[in-house]
């Protein structure tokens, strides 16, 4: 259905009860993702589940051993060193959804990072410019190369994008002391900004296939200036920026530093890290079901998932090590795209090599953070899987399942021949080569933990729909969001 939304203040609503979604799967063999994984049989998790106290103790020990506290969602303002500026965040919200920032006039941040899906993509591979104005399952247009990741919780990410091409050299997005690194032409030039998200906001308006289009000539600086000319020429935005910035209030121009700070401030309000696992870690033993606890114990121990989906140190409990790995993902290529793919057949994605230029970095992609993963309509960097069960099954057994992968479950325009899988599997990360046997019950518990145990109920689309403005300061028409 097409939802009509009214604007609301940027406030979190009280979490609603979450439901447990059961996965009915046959018993199968899956591979582990940790050098600690073993093929030796283990005690049935169901037996542990009957001893609730024992399971709680085991899980709490595992969380402590992995450095997980469940507190990260409470630390934002302390790490910023100030309260969130609500007026600035409100300005950022308007910009997020307004196609004034896209020179093609048909896309904005909200077109690819939608509240219908945790401020992530509604598509398996993003559709930027030349779209049909819909944000949801019925969005149509030429596809880019990858799925747009979720923007919620990115305040804590030390690297951004699937190939980590934007990163804080200190390993902390709140610390610019060593600078922020971007590919040319920006390089380190955005390091004067105080947070990585403020710097990253400089980039989307310059991406021609995502927002800018091909009608306005010039380099990235010229494209940004064209966006600023629009904002400075709009009285409503002049007033909003004047409220937030004294220099604009005193007659100065809106700058891209102002723009970046506003977008980032809105993103600072999108912290959703109060999942059942967080509440359990903070002492609420009833926050998780027995199935979710058993799945979490598998995740942190025998299945070894935490080996890549880490929580300690610079991971900031985001369930990613924020490093690059070859995960053996099948190569999906759209039949209609405005991006030139890699390889002799133009049907590959070389990942980090696109940034570094080093062949040794081919097929490397950043470990995907797993918080609120249930909100995604597709999984992996290219949306190769449409269910969480299939993604987990493949991810844990890529060597066996890679050659048999089929695109039959994908959208029609993604069902063409896949790129070569053999060179990808030859580079498969060693952490993904070890095997572990999971029973049907254990696999179901693991998926239950990922789907429900990591989901902050306040991030559901029913809670986020009110963030879509009913009207935009530019006077441009907004998108049609398809909420469930």
C-alpha positions in Angstrom: 0.0 0.0 0.0 1.1 3.6 -0.5 1.3 5.4 2.9 0.5 9.0 3.5 2.7 10.2 6.3 2.6 13.3 8.5 5.7 14.8 10.0 6.6 14.1 13.6 9.3 15.2 16.0 12.5 13.3 16.1 11.6 11.2 19.2 11.9 7.5 19.8 8.7 5.9 20.8 8.5 3.2 23.4 9.5 -0.2 22.0 6.6 -2.6 21.2 6.7 -6.3 22.0 8.5 -8.2 19.3 7.4 -11.5 18.0 9.4 -14.7 17.5 9.5 -15.8 13.9 10.1 -19.6 13.6 12.1 -21.0 10.7 11.0 -24.5 9.5 14.0 -26.0 7.8 15.2 -29.5 7.2 18.4 -30.7 8.9 21.4 -29.9 6.8 25.2 -29.4 7.0 26.5 -25.9 7.2 30.0 -24.5 7.5 31.3 -22.4 10.3 33.0 -19.0 10.0 35.6 -19.3 12.7 38.8 -21.3 13.1 37.3 -22.5 16.4 34.5 -24.3 14.6 34.6 -28.0 14.8 32.9 -31.0 13.3 32.7 -32.7 16.6 29.1 -33.3 17.8 27.9 -31.1 20.6 25.3 -31.4 23.3 21.8 -30.6 21.8 21.0 -27.0 22.4 17.4 -28.1 23.4 18.8 -29.8 26.4 20.6 -26.6 27.5 17.4 -24.7 26.9 15.6 -26.8 29.4 18.1 -25.5 32.0 17.3 -21.9 31.7 19.7 -20.8 34.5 22.5 -22.7 33.0 21.9 -21.2 29.5 21.7 -17.7 31.0 25.1 -18.2 32.7 26.7 -19.6 29.6 25.4 -16.7 27.5 26.4 -14.1 29.9 29.9 -15.6 30.1 30.1 -15.6 26.3 29.0 -12.0 26.1 31.6 -10.9 28.7 34.3 -12.9 26.9 33.4 -11.2 23.6 33.3 -7.7 25.1 29.6 -7.1 24.7 27.8 -4.9 27.3 24.5 -3.9 25.6 25.3 -0.2 26.5 26.5 1.2 23.2 23.1 2.8 22.3 23.4 4.9 25.5 26.8 6.3 24.7 26.2 8.5 21.6 26.0 12.0 23.2 29.0 11.2 25.5 31.1 10.3 22.5 29.9 13.4 20.6 30.8 15.4 23.6 27.4 17.3 23.4 23.7 16.8 23.2 22.1 16.2 19.8 21.0 19.5 18.2 17.4 18.8 17.6 16.8 21.8 15.4 19.8 20.9 13.2 18.6 17.3 13.1 15.2 18.5 11.9 16.8 20.4 9.1 18.8 17.2 8.2 15.5 15.3 8.1 14.1 17.6 5.5 17.2 17.4 3.4 17.3 13.6 3.7 13.9 13.3 1.9 14.1 16.3 -0.5 15.2 15.8 -4.1 16.6 19.3 -4.1 19.9 17.7 -3.1 19.8 15.4 -6.2 20.5 17.4 -9.4 18.5 14.9 -11.4 15.5 16.0 -9.3 14.3 12.4 -8.7 16.3 11.1 -5.8 17.7 11.9 -2.4 19.1 10.1 0.6 15.6 8.8 1.4 15.2 7.1 -2.0 17.9 4.6 -1.2 17.9 4.7 2.6 14.2 4.3 3.5 12.4 4.2 6.8 10.4 1.3 5.4 13.6 -0.8 5.8 15.6 0.5 8.7 16.8 3.5 6.6 18.3 0.9 4.2 17.5 -0.2 0.7 14.1 -1.4 -0.5 15.9 -3.2 -3.3 18.4 -6.1 -3.7 20.6 -3.7 -5.7 20.0 0.1 -5.4 18.0 2.1 -8.0 19.2 5.7 -8.1 18.3 8.2 -10.8 15.7 7.7 -13.5 13.4 5.9 -11.0 9.6 5.9 -11.0 9.2 7.9 -7.8 8.3 4.9 -5.6 10.3 3.8 -2.6 9.5 0.2 -1.9 9.1 -3.2 -3.6 7.7 -1.5 -6.7 10.6 0.9 -7.3 11.8 0.6 -10.9 14.7 2.0 -12.9 18.3 1.2 -13.8 20.2 -0.4 -11.0 23.6 0.6 -9.5 26.1 -2.1 -8.5 25.3 -2.8 -4.9 22.6 -2.8 -2.2 22.4 0.4 -0.2 23.3 -0.4 3.5 21.2 0.7 6.4 22.0 4.2 7.7 20.8 3.5 11.3 23.6 3.2 13.8 26.2 4.4 11.3 27.2 7.0 13.9 29.3 4.2 15.4 30.8 2.9 12.1 34.6 3.5 11.7 34.3 2.7 8.0 31.5 3.3 5.5 30.4 1.7 2.3 30.8 -1.9 1.2 34.4 -1.4 0.1 35.2 0.8 3.2 36.3 3.6 0.9 35.4 6.2 3.5 37.1 5.7 6.9 38.5 7.3 10.0 42.2 6.7 10.3 42.0 6.6 14.1 39.5 3.7 13.9 36.9 5.9 15.6 34.3 7.9 13.6 34.1 10.4 16.5 37.9 11.1 16.3 39.3 13.1 13.4 42.8 13.5 15.0 44.4 11.4 12.3 42.0 12.5 9.6 39.2 11.0 7.5 40.3 9.3 4.3 38.3 9.3 1.0 39.2 8.3 -2.5 40.3 11.1 -4.8 39.5 13.9 -5.3 38.5 14.4 -1.7 41.4 12.5 -0.1 41.9 13.9 3.4 40.4 17.3 2.6 37.3 16.7 4.8 39.3 15.9 8.0 38.4 19.3 9.5 34.9 18.0 10.2 34.3 16.5 13.6 32.6 13.2 12.6 33.0 10.8 9.7 29.3 11.1 8.8 29.6 14.8 8.4 32.4 14.2 5.8 30.5 11.3 4.1 27.5 13.6 3.5 29.6 15.5 0.9 29.6 12.5 -1.4 26.1 11.4 -2.4 25.1 14.6 -4.2 28.1 14.2 -6.5 27.4 10.5 -7.4 25.9 10.8 -10.9 24.1 7.4 -11.0 22.7 7.9 -7.5 21.5 11.5 -7.4 23.3 14.0 -9.7 22.6 12.6 -13.1 24.5 13.6 -16.2 23.0 16.9 -17.2 25.0 19.2 -15.0 28.7 19.4 -16.2 31.7 19.6 -14.0 33.7 17.9 -11.2 32.5 17.1 -7.7 33.1 20.6 -6.5 31.0 21.9 -9.4 28.1 19.5 -8.5 28.2 20.5 -4.9 28.1 24.2 -5.8 25.1 23.5 -8.0 23.3 22.0 -5.0 24.3 25.0 -2.8 23.0 27.4 -5.4 19.6 25.6 -5.2 19.6 25.8 -1.4 20.8 29.4 -1.2 18.1 30.3 -3.8 15.3 28.8 -1.7 13.9 31.1 1.0 12.5 28.2 3.1 15.9 26.6 3.3 17.6 29.9 3.9 15.4 30.3 7.0 16.0 26.8 8.2 19.7 27.0 7.9 19.7 30.5 9.5 18.0 28.9 12.6 20.8 26.4 12.9 23.8 28.4 11.9 24.7 31.9 13.1 26.8 32.8 10.0 23.8 32.1 7.7 21.6 34.1 10.1 24.0 37.0 9.7 23.7 36.9 5.9 26.4 34.4 5.0 25.9 31.7 2.4 24.9 28.1 3.1 28.0 25.9 2.7 28.5 22.2 2.3 30.0 22.1 5.8 26.5 23.2 6.9 24.8 20.6 4.7 27.1 17.8 5.9 26.5 18.7 9.6 22.7 18.8 9.1 22.6 15.4 7.4 24.9 13.8 10.0 22.9 15.3 12.9 19.8 13.6 11.6 21.7 10.3 11.3 22.8 10.8 15.0 19.1 10.5 15.9 18.9 7.1 14.1 20.5 5.0 16.8 18.6 1.8 17.4 20.6 -0.4 19.6 18.1 -1.6 22.2 17.5 -5.1 21.0 16.7 -8.1 23.2 20.4 -9.0 23.3 21.2 -5.5 24.7 18.5 -5.8 27.4 19.7 -9.2 28.3 23.3 -8.1 28.6 22.1 -5.2 30.9 20.5 -7.7 33.2 17.0 -8.5 31.9 16.9 -12.2 31.8 13.4 -12.2 30.2 14.4 -10.0 27.3 15.2 -13.0 25.1 13.4 -16.2 24.5 15.1 -19.5 25.2 15.5 -20.0 21.4 17.2 -16.6 21.0 19.5 -17.3 23.9 20.5 -20.6 22.4 21.1 -19.0 19.0 23.1 -16.3 20.6 25.3 -18.8 22.4 25.9 -20.6 19.0 26.7 -17.2 17.4 29.3 -16.3 20.1 30.7 -19.7 20.6 30.5 -22.9 18.5 29.3 -21.4 15.2 32.0 -18.8 15.5 30.1 -16.0 13.8 31.6 -13.4 16.1 34.9 -14.1 14.4 33.9 -11.6 11.7 30.7 -10.1 13.1 32.6 -8.8 16.1 31.4 -6.6 19.0 34.5 -5.5 20.9 36.8 -2.5 20.4 36.3 -0.4 17.3 33.3 -2.7 16.4 31.3 -0.7 19.0 28.9 -3.7 19.5 27.7 -3.3 15.9 28.3 -7.0 15.0 31.0 -6.3 12.4 34.8 -6.2 12.5 34.6 -3.5 9.9 37.3 -5.2 7.9 37.2 -6.7 4.4 36.8 -10.4 3.6 36.1 -12.5 0.6 32.9 -14.2 1.6 32.4 -16.1 -1.6 29.2 -14.3 -2.6 27.7 -15.1 -6.1 28.1 -12.3 -8.6 24.7 -10.9 -9.6 24.4 -8.5 -12.6 21.3 -6.5 -13.4 20.0 -6.6 -17.0 19.4 -2.8 -16.8 22.2 -0.8 -15.1 23.9 2.6 -15.3 27.1 1.2 -13.9 30.0 -0.5 -15.7 30.7 -3.8 -13.9 34.2 -5.3 -13.7 35.9 -8.2 -15.4 36.2 -9.3 -19.0 32.5 -10.1 -19.2 31.5 -6.9 -17.4 29.7 -9.2 -14.9 31.9 -9.0 -11.8 32.3 -6.7 -8.8 35.9 -6.4 -7.7 35.1 -4.8 -4.3 38.0 -3.1 -2.6 40.2 -3.4 -5.7 38.1 -0.7 -7.3 39.5 1.7 -4.6 43.0 0.4 -4.0 43.9 -0.7 -7.5 45.5 -3.8 -6.0 44.5 -7.2 -7.6 45.1 -8.8 -4.2 42.0 -6.8 -2.9 39.7 -8.3 -5.5 36.3 -9.5 -4.1 37.0 -8.0 -0.7 33.9 -6.5 1.0 33.4 -5.1 4.5 31.7 -7.4 7.0 28.0 -6.3 7.1 26.9 -5.1 10.6 24.0 -7.3 11.8 22.0 -5.1 14.0 18.4 -4.9 12.8 19.2 -7.3 9.9 15.6 -8.5 9.9 14.6 -5.2 8.3 16.5 -5.9 5.1 14.6 -7.2 2.1 17.7 -8.8 0.7 21.1 -9.8 2.0 24.8 -9.6 1.0 26.4 -6.6 -0.8 24.5 -7.4 -4.0 21.2 -8.8 -2.6 22.0 -12.3 -3.8 19.6 -13.8 -1.2 16.0 -12.8 -0.4 15.6 -14.6 2.9 17.7 -14.5 6.0 17.7 -18.3 6.1 19.2 -18.6 2.6 21.8 -16.0 3.4 22.9 -17.7 6.5 22.9 -21.2 4.9 25.0 -20.0 2.0 27.3 -17.8 4.1 28.2 -20.7 6.3 28.8 -23.2 3.4 29.9 -21.1 0.5 32.4 -23.6 -0.9 29.8 -26.3 -1.4 26.8 -24.1 -2.4 28.6 -21.5 -4.6 28.6 -23.6 -7.8 24.9 -24.5 -7.3 23.7 -21.0 -6.7 20.7 -19.9 -8.7 19.1 -16.4 -9.2 15.6 -17.9 -9.5 14.4 -16.2 -6.3 15.5 -12.8 -7.4 13.6 -10.1 -9.3 13.3 -10.8 -13.1 15.9 -8.2 -14.0 18.5 -10.0 -11.8 17.8 -13.5 -13.0 20.4 -13.4 -15.9 23.6 -15.4 -15.9 25.8 -14.8 -12.9 29.4 -13.8 -13.0 32.2 -16.4 -12.5 32.1 -18.0 -9.0 35.3 -20.0 -9.2 37.8 -17.1 -8.9 35.8 -15.8 -5.9 35.8 -19.2 -4.1 39.6 -19.6 -4.7 40.1 -16.4 -2.6 37.6 -17.4 0.1 38.6 -16.1 3.5 40.1 -18.8 5.7 37.7 -18.0 8.4 34.9 -19.2 6.2 36.4 -22.6 5.3 35.9 -24.5 8.5 32.8 -26.7 8.9 30.4 -27.2 11.8 27.3 -29.5 11.9 24.1 -27.8 13.1 20.9 -29.6 13.7 17.6 -28.3 12.4 16.9 -26.9 15.8 20.2 -25.3 16.2 20.0 -23.6 12.8 16.5 -22.3 13.6 17.8 -20.9 16.9 20.6 -19.1 15.2 18.3 -17.5 12.7 15.9 -16.6 15.5 18.6 -14.8 17.3 19.7 -12.9 14.2 16.1 -12.0 13.2 14.6 -11.1 16.6 17.4 -11.0 19.1 19.2 -8.3 17.2 16.1 -6.2 16.3 15.4 -3.0 18.2 11.6 -2.9 18.0 11.7 0.9 17.7 13.3 0.5 14.2 10.3 -1.3 12.7 8.7 0.6 9.8 5.5 1.1 11.9 7.7 3.2 14.3 9.7 5.1 11.6 7.0 6.1 9.1 6.3 9.4 10.9 9.8 10.6 10.0 8.7 11.1 6.3 7.7 14.8 5.8 4.3 15.4 4.4 5.6 18.5 2.5 9.2 19.6 1.7 10.8 23.0 2.1 11.8 23.1 -1.6 8.1 22.6 -2.7 9.2 19.6 -4.7 7.0 16.5 -4.6 8.2 13.8 -2.3 8.5 10.1 -3.0 5.7 7.5 -2.6 6.8 5.2 0.3 5.4 1.7 0.4 5.0 0.8 4.0 4.0 -2.7 5.0 
